[in-house]
Amino acid sequence: MKEHDEAHARFNKACGGMMDNANPPVSEKQRRFMGAELARKRAGKKTQTTMSEEQLSDFAGKVRR
């Protein structure tokens, strides 16, 4: 759970404070941003976040409710 909270904090910082730490990215724009970050990470390019590939993958996926 601690890793999850840290991931939310990093995402919130990367998005300029748009997201509350208690909520996963739910907007399509946030999900697309994380997907683009994941693609850059996998290509070995510099990313705007400091998240791991696994964390980016979690945030980029669709939220199932």
PDB file of N, CA, C, O and CB in Angstrom:
ATOM      1  N   MET A   1       0.830  -1.205   0.000  1.00  0.00           N
ATOM      2  CA  MET A   1       0.000   0.000   0.000  1.00  0.00           C
ATOM      3  C   MET A   1       0.866   1.258   0.000  1.00  0.00           C
ATOM      4  O   MET A   1       0.508   2.266  -0.610  1.00  0.00           O
ATOM      5  CB  MET A   1      -0.940   0.004   1.217  1.00  0.00           C
ATOM      6  N   LYS A   2       2.012   1.193   0.690  1.00  0.00           N
ATOM      7  CA  LYS A   2       2.879   2.362   0.757  1.00  0.00           C
ATOM      8  C   LYS A   2       3.388   2.740  -0.636  1.00  0.00           C
ATOM      9  O   LYS A   2       3.424   3.918  -0.990  1.00  0.00           O
ATOM     10  CB  LYS A   2       4.061   2.098   1.704  1.00  0.00           C
ATOM     11  N   GLU A   3       3.787   1.716  -1.436  1.00  0.00           N
ATOM     12  CA  GLU A   3       4.245   1.999  -2.797  1.00  0.00           C
ATOM     13  C   GLU A   3       3.154   2.666  -3.619  1.00  0.00           C
ATOM     14  O   GLU A   3       3.416   3.573  -4.409  1.00  0.00           O
ATOM     15  CB  GLU A   3       4.701   0.713  -3.484  1.00  0.00           C
ATOM     16  N   HIS A   4       1.929   2.203  -3.419  1.00  0.00           N
ATOM     17  CA  HIS A   4       0.790   2.758  -4.146  1.00  0.00           C
ATOM     18  C   HIS A   4       0.603   4.228  -3.797  1.00  0.00           C
ATOM     19  O   HIS A   4       0.382   5.055  -4.682  1.00  0.00           O
ATOM     20  CB  HIS A   4      -0.492   1.968  -3.833  1.00  0.00           C
ATOM     21  N   ASP A   5       0.691   4.555  -2.513  1.00  0.00           N
ATOM     22  CA  ASP A   5       0.547   5.944  -2.078  1.00  0.00           C
ATOM     23  C   ASP A   5       1.675   6.816  -2.621  1.00  0.00           C
ATOM     24  O   ASP A   5       1.451   7.964  -3.006  1.00  0.00           O
ATOM     25  CB  ASP A   5       0.515   6.021  -0.552  1.00  0.00           C
ATOM     26  N   GLU A   6       2.893   6.262  -2.648  1.00  0.00           N
ATOM     27  CA  GLU A   6       4.021   7.011  -3.184  1.00  0.00           C
ATOM     28  C   GLU A   6       3.842   7.256  -4.681  1.00  0.00           C
ATOM     29  O   GLU A   6       4.189   8.322  -5.191  1.00  0.00           O
ATOM     30  CB  GLU A   6       5.335   6.263  -2.918  1.00  0.00           C
ATOM     31  N   ALA A   7       3.301   6.265  -5.373  1.00  0.00           N
ATOM     32  CA  ALA A   7       3.046   6.418  -6.803  1.00  0.00           C
ATOM     33  C   ALA A   7       2.035   7.532  -7.041  1.00  0.00           C
ATOM     34  O   ALA A   7       2.198   8.335  -7.959  1.00  0.00           O
ATOM     35  CB  ALA A   7       2.540   5.095  -7.412  1.00  0.00           C
ATOM     36  N   HIS A   8       0.993   7.583  -6.218  1.00  0.00           N
ATOM     37  CA  HIS A   8      -0.005   8.651  -6.345  1.00  0.00           C
ATOM     38  C   HIS A   8       0.630  10.011  -6.107  1.00  0.00           C
ATOM     39  O   HIS A   8       0.330  10.973  -6.814  1.00  0.00           O
ATOM     40  CB  HIS A   8      -1.163   8.431  -5.359  1.00  0.00           C
ATOM     41  N   ALA A   9       1.505  10.094  -5.115  1.00  0.00           N
ATOM     42  CA  ALA A   9       2.153  11.369  -4.824  1.00  0.00           C
ATOM     43  C   ALA A   9       3.023  11.819  -5.992  1.00  0.00           C
ATOM     44  O   ALA A   9       3.028  12.999  -6.344  1.00  0.00           O
ATOM     45  CB  ALA A   9       2.995  11.262  -3.551  1.00  0.00           C
ATOM     46  N   ARG A  10       3.767  10.876  -6.600  1.00  0.00           N
ATOM     47  CA  ARG A  10       4.606  11.229  -7.745  1.00  0.00           C
ATOM     48  C   ARG A  10       3.759  11.640  -8.938  1.00  0.00           C
ATOM     49  O   ARG A  10       4.094  12.587  -9.649  1.00  0.00           O
ATOM     50  CB  ARG A  10       5.512  10.058  -8.127  1.00  0.00           C
ATOM     51  N   PHE A  11       2.666  10.930  -9.154  1.00  0.00           N
ATOM     52  CA  PHE A  11       1.786  11.273 -10.263  1.00  0.00           C
ATOM     53  C   PHE A  11       1.191  12.663 -10.048  1.00  0.00           C
ATOM     54  O   PHE A  11       1.123  13.466 -10.979  1.00  0.00           O
ATOM     55  CB  PHE A  11       0.666  10.221 -10.415  1.00  0.00           C
ATOM     56  N   ASN A  12       0.765  12.941  -8.824  1.00  0.00           N
ATOM     57  CA  ASN A  12       0.190  14.243  -8.500  1.00  0.00           C
ATOM     58  C   ASN A  12       1.205  15.352  -8.773  1.00  0.00           C
ATOM     59  O   ASN A  12       0.857  16.395  -9.326  1.00  0.00           O
ATOM     60  CB  ASN A  12      -0.270  14.283  -7.027  1.00  0.00           C
ATOM     61  N   LYS A  13       2.450  15.125  -8.385  1.00  0.00           N
ATOM     62  CA  LYS A  13       3.494  16.120  -8.621  1.00  0.00           C
ATOM     63  C   LYS A  13       3.751  16.282 -10.120  1.00  0.00           C
ATOM     64  O   LYS A  13       3.901  17.402 -10.608  1.00  0.00           O
ATOM     65  CB  LYS A  13       4.795  15.721  -7.895  1.00  0.00           C
ATOM     66  N   ALA A  14       3.800  15.170 -10.847  1.00  0.00           N
ATOM     67  CA  ALA A  14       4.056  15.219 -12.284  1.00  0.00           C
ATOM     68  C   ALA A  14       2.944  15.929 -13.038  1.00  0.00           C
ATOM     69  O   ALA A  14       3.184  16.546 -14.076  1.00  0.00           O
ATOM     70  CB  ALA A  14       4.228  13.819 -12.831  1.00  0.00           C
ATOM     71  N   CYS A  15       1.738  15.843 -12.519  1.00  0.00           N
ATOM     72  CA  CYS A  15       0.587  16.466 -13.182  1.00  0.00           C
ATOM     73  C   CYS A  15       0.305  17.856 -12.642  1.00  0.00           C
ATOM     74  O   CYS A  15      -0.757  18.419 -12.906  1.00  0.00           O
ATOM     75  CB  CYS A  15      -0.647  15.596 -13.020  1.00  0.00           C
ATOM     76  N   GLY A  16       1.221  18.404 -11.905  1.00  0.00           N
ATOM     77  CA  GLY A  16       1.057  19.759 -11.396  1.00  0.00           C
ATOM     78  C   GLY A  16       0.015  19.869 -10.300  1.00  0.00           C
ATOM     79  O   GLY A  16      -0.618  20.915 -10.155  1.00  0.00           O
ATOM     80  N   GLY A  17      -0.177  18.809  -9.523  1.00  0.00           N
ATOM     81  CA  GLY A  17      -1.100  18.839  -8.397  1.00  0.00           C
ATOM     82  C   GLY A  17      -2.553  18.670  -8.787  1.00  0.00           C
ATOM     83  O   GLY A  17      -3.444  19.028  -8.016  1.00  0.00           O
ATOM     84  N   MET A  18      -2.815  18.128  -9.979  1.00  0.00           N
ATOM     85  CA  MET A  18      -4.201  17.970 -10.432  1.00  0.00           C
ATOM     86  C   MET A  18      -4.945  16.859  -9.693  1.00  0.00           C
ATOM     87  O   MET A  18      -6.175  16.838  -9.673  1.00  0.00           O
ATOM     88  CB  MET A  18      -4.225  17.688 -11.917  1.00  0.00           C
ATOM     89  N   MET A  19      -4.195  15.937  -9.086  1.00  0.00           N
ATOM     90  CA  MET A  19      -4.823  14.743  -8.565  1.00  0.00           C
ATOM     91  C   MET A  19      -4.665  14.633  -7.059  1.00  0.00           C
ATOM     92  O   MET A  19      -3.599  14.926  -6.517  1.00  0.00           O
ATOM     93  CB  MET A  19      -4.251  13.525  -9.235  1.00  0.00           C
ATOM     94  N   ASP A  20      -5.704  14.220  -6.399  1.00  0.00           N
ATOM     95  CA  ASP A  20      -5.672  13.941  -4.977  1.00  0.00           C
ATOM     96  C   ASP A  20      -4.968  12.601  -4.770  1.00  0.00           C
ATOM     97  O   ASP A  20      -5.187  11.672  -5.547  1.00  0.00           O
ATOM     98  CB  ASP A  20      -7.111  13.927  -4.372  1.00  0.00           C
ATOM     99  N   ASN A  21      -4.132  12.481  -3.745  1.00  0.00           N
ATOM    100  CA  ASN A  21      -3.384  11.241  -3.502  1.00  0.00           C
ATOM    101  C   ASN A  21      -4.276  10.037  -3.251  1.00  0.00           C
ATOM    102  O   ASN A  21      -3.814   8.906  -3.407  1.00  0.00           O
ATOM    103  CB  ASN A  21      -2.467  11.423  -2.331  1.00  0.00           C
ATOM    104  N   ALA A  22      -5.517  10.226  -2.873  1.00  0.00           N
ATOM    105  CA  ALA A  22      -6.395   9.113  -2.541  1.00  0.00           C
ATOM    106  C   ALA A  22      -7.067   8.502  -3.770  1.00  0.00           C
ATOM    107  O   ALA A  22      -7.665   7.431  -3.667  1.00  0.00           O
ATOM    108  CB  ALA A  22      -7.445   9.570  -1.564  1.00  0.00           C
ATOM    109  N   ASN A  23      -6.984   9.147  -4.910  1.00  0.00           N
ATOM    110  CA  ASN A  23      -7.709   8.676  -6.086  1.00  0.00           C
ATOM    111  C   ASN A  23      -6.765   8.322  -7.229  1.00  0.00           C
ATOM    112  O   ASN A  23      -5.806   9.050  -7.488  1.00  0.00           O
ATOM    113  CB  ASN A  23      -8.702   9.729  -6.545  1.00  0.00           C
ATOM    114  N   PRO A  24      -7.025   7.213  -7.915  1.00  0.00           N
ATOM    115  CA  PRO A  24      -6.220   6.883  -9.091  1.00  0.00           C
ATOM    116  C   PRO A  24      -6.587   7.805 -10.247  1.00  0.00           C
ATOM    117  O   PRO A  24      -7.620   8.474 -10.197  1.00  0.00           O
ATOM    118  CB  PRO A  24      -6.417   5.403  -9.497  1.00  0.00           C
ATOM    119  N   PRO A  25      -5.761   7.849 -11.283  1.00  0.00           N
ATOM    120  CA  PRO A  25      -6.113   8.684 -12.428  1.00  0.00           C
ATOM    121  C   PRO A  25      -7.378   8.148 -13.079  1.00  0.00           C
ATOM    122  O   PRO A  25      -7.425   6.982 -13.471  1.00  0.00           O
ATOM    123  CB  PRO A  25      -4.954   8.737 -13.452  1.00  0.00           C
ATOM    124  N   VAL A  26      -8.381   8.966 -13.198  1.00  0.00           N
ATOM    125  CA  VAL A  26      -9.645   8.493 -13.752  1.00  0.00           C
ATOM    126  C   VAL A  26      -9.995   9.175 -15.060  1.00  0.00           C
ATOM    127  O   VAL A  26     -10.819   8.670 -15.821  1.00  0.00           O
ATOM    128  CB  VAL A  26     -10.753   8.705 -12.762  1.00  0.00           C
ATOM    129  N   SER A  27      -9.386  10.305 -15.327  1.00  0.00           N
ATOM    130  CA  SER A  27      -9.720  10.981 -16.575  1.00  0.00           C
ATOM    131  C   SER A  27      -8.939  10.348 -17.720  1.00  0.00           C
ATOM    132  O   SER A  27      -7.849   9.810 -17.526  1.00  0.00           O
ATOM    133  CB  SER A  27      -9.420  12.499 -16.479  1.00  0.00           C
ATOM    134  N   GLU A  28      -9.501  10.420 -18.886  1.00  0.00           N
ATOM    135  CA  GLU A  28      -8.855   9.876 -20.068  1.00  0.00           C
ATOM    136  C   GLU A  28      -7.549  10.618 -20.342  1.00  0.00           C
ATOM    137  O   GLU A  28      -6.578  10.015 -20.800  1.00  0.00           O
ATOM    138  CB  GLU A  28      -9.792   9.963 -21.285  1.00  0.00           C
ATOM    139  N   LYS A  29      -7.520  11.903 -20.068  1.00  0.00           N
ATOM    140  CA  LYS A  29      -6.312  12.701 -20.297  1.00  0.00           C
ATOM    141  C   LYS A  29      -5.171  12.221 -19.403  1.00  0.00           C
ATOM    142  O   LYS A  29      -4.037  12.090 -19.862  1.00  0.00           O
ATOM    143  CB  LYS A  29      -6.594  14.195 -20.042  1.00  0.00           C
ATOM    144  N   GLN A  30      -5.464  11.962 -18.139  1.00  0.00           N
ATOM    145  CA  GLN A  30      -4.438  11.468 -17.220  1.00  0.00           C
ATOM    146  C   GLN A  30      -3.948  10.090 -17.661  1.00  0.00           C
ATOM    147  O   GLN A  30      -2.748   9.819 -17.625  1.00  0.00           O
ATOM    148  CB  GLN A  30      -4.985  11.406 -15.776  1.00  0.00           C
ATOM    149  N   ARG A  31      -4.855   9.229 -18.071  1.00  0.00           N
ATOM    150  CA  ARG A  31      -4.498   7.875 -18.493  1.00  0.00           C
ATOM    151  C   ARG A  31      -3.617   7.915 -19.747  1.00  0.00           C
ATOM    152  O   ARG A  31      -2.647   7.166 -19.859  1.00  0.00           O
ATOM    153  CB  ARG A  31      -5.771   7.041 -18.758  1.00  0.00           C
ATOM    154  N   ARG A  32      -3.968   8.796 -20.682  1.00  0.00           N
ATOM    155  CA  ARG A  32      -3.168   8.931 -21.902  1.00  0.00           C
ATOM    156  C   ARG A  32      -1.771   9.465 -21.593  1.00  0.00           C
ATOM    157  O   ARG A  32      -0.789   9.015 -22.182  1.00  0.00           O
ATOM    158  CB  ARG A  32      -3.872   9.856 -22.901  1.00  0.00           C
ATOM    159  N   PHE A  33      -1.679  10.423 -20.672  1.00  0.00           N
ATOM    160  CA  PHE A  33      -0.384  10.962 -20.263  1.00  0.00           C
ATOM    161  C   PHE A  33       0.499   9.852 -19.712  1.00  0.00           C
ATOM    162  O   PHE A  33       1.675   9.760 -20.064  1.00  0.00           O
ATOM    163  CB  PHE A  33      -0.563  12.073 -19.215  1.00  0.00           C
ATOM    164  N   MET A  34      -0.056   9.019 -18.858  1.00  0.00           N
ATOM    165  CA  MET A  34       0.716   7.941 -18.262  1.00  0.00           C
ATOM    166  C   MET A  34       1.087   6.895 -19.315  1.00  0.00           C
ATOM    167  O   MET A  34       2.163   6.302 -19.236  1.00  0.00           O
ATOM    168  CB  MET A  34      -0.071   7.292 -17.117  1.00  0.00           C
ATOM    169  N   GLY A  35       0.223   6.662 -20.292  1.00  0.00           N
ATOM    170  CA  GLY A  35       0.542   5.752 -21.386  1.00  0.00           C
ATOM    171  C   GLY A  35       1.699   6.268 -22.225  1.00  0.00           C
ATOM    172  O   GLY A  35       2.564   5.498 -22.642  1.00  0.00           O
ATOM    173  N   ALA A  36       1.714   7.565 -22.469  1.00  0.00           N
ATOM    174  CA  ALA A  36       2.806   8.180 -23.227  1.00  0.00           C
ATOM    175  C   ALA A  36       4.112   8.103 -22.438  1.00  0.00           C
ATOM    176  O   ALA A  36       5.173   7.849 -23.006  1.00  0.00           O
ATOM    177  CB  ALA A  36       2.471   9.650 -23.568  1.00  0.00           C
ATOM    178  N   GLU A  37       4.026   8.323 -21.133  1.00  0.00           N
ATOM    179  CA  GLU A  37       5.206   8.202 -20.275  1.00  0.00           C
ATOM    180  C   GLU A  37       5.742   6.770 -20.302  1.00  0.00           C
ATOM    181  O   GLU A  37       6.953   6.555 -20.352  1.00  0.00           O
ATOM    182  CB  GLU A  37       4.869   8.621 -18.827  1.00  0.00           C
ATOM    183  N   LEU A  38       4.845   5.808 -20.270  1.00  0.00           N
ATOM    184  CA  LEU A  38       5.230   4.399 -20.321  1.00  0.00           C
ATOM    185  C   LEU A  38       5.950   4.084 -21.631  1.00  0.00           C
ATOM    186  O   LEU A  38       6.966   3.389 -21.630  1.00  0.00           O
ATOM    187  CB  LEU A  38       3.994   3.496 -20.161  1.00  0.00           C
ATOM    188  N   ALA A  39       5.438   4.584 -22.727  1.00  0.00           N
ATOM    189  CA  ALA A  39       6.068   4.359 -24.036  1.00  0.00           C
ATOM    190  C   ALA A  39       7.467   4.972 -24.075  1.00  0.00           C
ATOM    191  O   ALA A  39       8.400   4.354 -24.588  1.00  0.00           O
ATOM    192  CB  ALA A  39       5.197   4.953 -25.167  1.00  0.00           C
ATOM    193  N   ARG A  40       7.619   6.189 -23.535  1.00  0.00           N
ATOM    194  CA  ARG A  40       8.936   6.826 -23.496  1.00  0.00           C
ATOM    195  C   ARG A  40       9.899   6.019 -22.630  1.00  0.00           C
ATOM    196  O   ARG A  40      11.063   5.838 -22.988  1.00  0.00           O
ATOM    197  CB  ARG A  40       8.824   8.266 -22.966  1.00  0.00           C
ATOM    198  N   LYS A  41       9.404   5.534 -21.482  1.00  0.00           N
ATOM    199  CA  LYS A  41      10.232   4.747 -20.567  1.00  0.00           C
ATOM    200  C   LYS A  41      10.716   3.471 -21.251  1.00  0.00           C
ATOM    201  O   LYS A  41      11.889   3.113 -21.146  1.00  0.00           O
ATOM    202  CB  LYS A  41       9.446   4.402 -19.283  1.00  0.00           C
ATOM    203  N   ARG A  42       9.811   2.787 -21.950  1.00  0.00           N
ATOM    204  CA  ARG A  42      10.166   1.536 -22.632  1.00  0.00           C
ATOM    205  C   ARG A  42      11.131   1.774 -23.790  1.00  0.00           C
ATOM    206  O   ARG A  42      11.905   0.886 -24.147  1.00  0.00           O
ATOM    207  CB  ARG A  42       8.907   0.841 -23.146  1.00  0.00           C
ATOM    208  N   ALA A  43      11.085   2.966 -24.375  1.00  0.00           N
ATOM    209  CA  ALA A  43      11.980   3.306 -25.482  1.00  0.00           C
ATOM    210  C   ALA A  43      13.344   3.800 -24.980  1.00  0.00           C
ATOM    211  O   ALA A  43      14.249   4.068 -25.770  1.00  0.00           O
ATOM    212  CB  ALA A  43      11.333   4.373 -26.370  1.00  0.00           C
ATOM    213  N   GLY A  44      13.473   3.913 -23.656  1.00  0.00           N
ATOM    214  CA  GLY A  44      14.741   4.360 -23.083  1.00  0.00           C
ATOM    215  C   GLY A  44      14.939   5.854 -23.116  1.00  0.00           C
ATOM    216  O   GLY A  44      16.057   6.339 -22.941  1.00  0.00           O
ATOM    217  N   LYS A  45      13.870   6.590 -23.337  1.00  0.00           N
ATOM    218  CA  LYS A  45      13.958   8.048 -23.394  1.00  0.00           C
ATOM    219  C   LYS A  45      13.664   8.650 -22.026  1.00  0.00           C
ATOM    220  O   LYS A  45      13.169   7.969 -21.128  1.00  0.00           O
ATOM    221  CB  LYS A  45      12.985   8.612 -24.447  1.00  0.00           C
ATOM    222  N   LYS A  46      13.972   9.920 -21.881  1.00  0.00           N
ATOM    223  CA  LYS A  46      13.726  10.633 -20.633  1.00  0.00           C
ATOM    224  C   LYS A  46      12.226  10.857 -20.453  1.00  0.00           C
ATOM    225  O   LYS A  46      11.519  11.190 -21.404  1.00  0.00           O
ATOM    226  CB  LYS A  46      14.485  11.982 -20.612  1.00  0.00           C
ATOM    227  N   THR A  47      11.749  10.669 -19.216  1.00  0.00           N
ATOM    228  CA  THR A  47      10.338  10.874 -18.919  1.00  0.00           C
ATOM    229  C   THR A  47      10.163  12.057 -17.977  1.00  0.00           C
ATOM    230  O   THR A  47      11.124  12.520 -17.363  1.00  0.00           O
ATOM    231  CB  THR A  47       9.724   9.606 -18.308  1.00  0.00           C
ATOM    232  N   GLN A  48       8.948  12.534 -17.870  1.00  0.00           N
ATOM    233  CA  GLN A  48       8.643  13.653 -16.984  1.00  0.00           C
ATOM    234  C   GLN A  48       8.398  13.189 -15.551  1.00  0.00           C
ATOM    235  O   GLN A  48       8.401  14.003 -14.627  1.00  0.00           O
ATOM    236  CB  GLN A  48       7.428  14.412 -17.498  1.00  0.00           C
ATOM    237  N   THR A  49       8.186  11.891 -15.360  1.00  0.00           N
ATOM    238  CA  THR A  49       7.941  11.346 -14.035  1.00  0.00           C
ATOM    239  C   THR A  49       9.118  10.483 -13.611  1.00  0.00           C
ATOM    240  O   THR A  49       9.979  10.147 -14.425  1.00  0.00           O
ATOM    241  CB  THR A  49       6.633  10.534 -14.009  1.00  0.00           C
ATOM    242  N   THR A  50       9.151  10.128 -12.335  1.00  0.00           N
ATOM    243  CA  THR A  50      10.192   9.240 -11.818  1.00  0.00           C
ATOM    244  C   THR A  50       9.609   7.873 -11.474  1.00  0.00           C
ATOM    245  O   THR A  50      10.191   7.129 -10.684  1.00  0.00           O
ATOM    246  CB  THR A  50      10.866   9.859 -10.579  1.00  0.00           C
ATOM    247  N   MET A  51       8.481   7.545 -12.055  1.00  0.00           N
ATOM    248  CA  MET A  51       7.805   6.295 -11.745  1.00  0.00           C
ATOM    249  C   MET A  51       8.443   5.124 -12.484  1.00  0.00           C
ATOM    250  O   MET A  51       9.029   5.292 -13.554  1.00  0.00           O
ATOM    251  CB  MET A  51       6.326   6.393 -12.095  1.00  0.00           C
ATOM    252  N   SER A  52       8.319   3.928 -11.892  1.00  0.00           N
ATOM    253  CA  SER A  52       8.831   2.729 -12.538  1.00  0.00           C
ATOM    254  C   SER A  52       7.893   2.326 -13.677  1.00  0.00           C
ATOM    255  O   SER A  52       6.770   2.817 -13.782  1.00  0.00           O
ATOM    256  CB  SER A  52       8.984   1.573 -11.515  1.00  0.00           C
ATOM    257  N   GLU A  53       8.378   1.429 -14.517  1.00  0.00           N
ATOM    258  CA  GLU A  53       7.572   0.955 -15.639  1.00  0.00           C
ATOM    259  C   GLU A  53       6.293   0.277 -15.142  1.00  0.00           C
ATOM    260  O   GLU A  53       5.224   0.443 -15.731  1.00  0.00           O
ATOM    261  CB  GLU A  53       8.387  -0.017 -16.511  1.00  0.00           C
ATOM    262  N   GLU A  54       6.412  -0.480 -14.066  1.00  0.00           N
ATOM    263  CA  GLU A  54       5.237  -1.161 -13.506  1.00  0.00           C
ATOM    264  C   GLU A  54       4.197  -0.158 -13.008  1.00  0.00           C
ATOM    265  O   GLU A  54       3.000  -0.331 -13.237  1.00  0.00           O
ATOM    266  CB  GLU A  54       5.659  -2.092 -12.356  1.00  0.00           C
ATOM    267  N   GLN A  55       4.656   0.878 -12.335  1.00  0.00           N
ATOM    268  CA  GLN A  55       3.732   1.899 -11.836  1.00  0.00           C
ATOM    269  C   GLN A  55       3.064   2.628 -12.988  1.00  0.00           C
ATOM    270  O   GLN A  55       1.858   2.873 -12.953  1.00  0.00           O
ATOM    271  CB  GLN A  55       4.466   2.900 -10.934  1.00  0.00           C
ATOM    272  N   LEU A  56       3.829   2.973 -13.999  1.00  0.00           N
ATOM    273  CA  LEU A  56       3.254   3.651 -15.158  1.00  0.00           C
ATOM    274  C   LEU A  56       2.213   2.769 -15.827  1.00  0.00           C
ATOM    275  O   LEU A  56       1.163   3.246 -16.257  1.00  0.00           O
ATOM    276  CB  LEU A  56       4.350   4.034 -16.162  1.00  0.00           C
ATOM    277  N   SER A  57       2.511   1.479 -15.911  1.00  0.00           N
ATOM    278  CA  SER A  57       1.573   0.539 -16.509  1.00  0.00           C
ATOM    279  C   SER A  57       0.264   0.498 -15.724  1.00  0.00           C
ATOM    280  O   SER A  57      -0.820   0.455 -16.308  1.00  0.00           O
ATOM    281  CB  SER A  57       2.192  -0.858 -16.578  1.00  0.00           C
ATOM    282  N   ASP A  58       0.376   0.512 -14.388  1.00  0.00           N
ATOM    283  CA  ASP A  58      -0.825   0.510 -13.545  1.00  0.00           C
ATOM    284  C   ASP A  58      -1.669   1.757 -13.777  1.00  0.00           C
ATOM    285  O   ASP A  58      -2.893   1.676 -13.883  1.00  0.00           O
ATOM    286  CB  ASP A  58      -0.438   0.413 -12.068  1.00  0.00           C
ATOM    287  N   PHE A  59      -1.008   2.910 -13.856  1.00  0.00           N
ATOM    288  CA  PHE A  59      -1.737   4.161 -14.039  1.00  0.00           C
ATOM    289  C   PHE A  59      -2.296   4.317 -15.445  1.00  0.00           C
ATOM    290  O   PHE A  59      -3.325   4.962 -15.645  1.00  0.00           O
ATOM    291  CB  PHE A  59      -0.841   5.326 -13.724  1.00  0.00           C
ATOM    292  N   ALA A  60      -1.614   3.723 -16.419  1.00  0.00           N
ATOM    293  CA  ALA A  60      -2.047   3.872 -17.813  1.00  0.00           C
ATOM    294  C   ALA A  60      -3.218   2.963 -18.153  1.00  0.00           C
ATOM    295  O   ALA A  60      -3.917   3.206 -19.137  1.00  0.00           O
ATOM    296  CB  ALA A  60      -0.891   3.582 -18.753  1.00  0.00           C
ATOM    297  N   GLY A  61      -3.445   1.928 -17.367  1.00  0.00           N
ATOM    298  CA  GLY A  61      -4.527   0.987 -17.648  1.00  0.00           C
ATOM    299  C   GLY A  61      -5.887   1.566 -17.336  1.00  0.00           C
ATOM    300  O   GLY A  61      -6.022   2.490 -16.535  1.00  0.00           O
ATOM    301  N   LYS A  62      -6.894   1.005 -17.984  1.00  0.00           N
ATOM    302  CA  LYS A  62      -8.266   1.444 -17.728  1.00  0.00           C
ATOM    303  C   LYS A  62      -8.679   1.072 -16.317  1.00  0.00           C
ATOM    304  O   LYS A  62      -8.300   0.014 -15.814  1.00  0.00           O
ATOM    305  CB  LYS A  62      -9.238   0.828 -18.749  1.00  0.00           C
ATOM    306  N   VAL A  63      -9.451   1.933 -15.677  1.00  0.00           N
ATOM    307  CA  VAL A  63      -9.947   1.682 -14.332  1.00  0.00           C
ATOM    308  C   VAL A  63     -11.179   0.794 -14.448  1.00  0.00           C
ATOM    309  O   VAL A  63     -12.149   1.131 -15.126  1.00  0.00           O
ATOM    310  CB  VAL A  63     -10.276   3.020 -13.581  1.00  0.00           C
ATOM    311  N   ARG A  64     -11.119  -0.333 -13.779  1.00  0.00           N
ATOM    312  CA  ARG A  64     -12.266  -1.257 -13.797  1.00  0.00           C
ATOM    313  C   ARG A  64     -13.086  -1.032 -12.541  1.00  0.00           C
ATOM    314  O   ARG A  64     -12.553  -1.027 -11.432  1.00  0.00           O
ATOM    315  CB  ARG A  64     -11.802  -2.752 -13.896  1.00  0.00           C
ATOM    316  N   ARG A  65     -14.366  -0.848 -12.721  1.00  0.00           N
ATOM    317  CA  ARG A  65     -15.242  -0.611 -11.575  1.00  0.00           C
ATOM    318  C   ARG A  65     -16.300  -1.665 -11.497  1.00  0.00           C
ATOM    319  O   ARG A  65     -17.137  -1.634 -10.595  1.00  0.00           O
ATOM    320  CB  ARG A  65     -15.883   0.760 -11.651  1.00  0.00           C
TER     321      ARG A  65
END
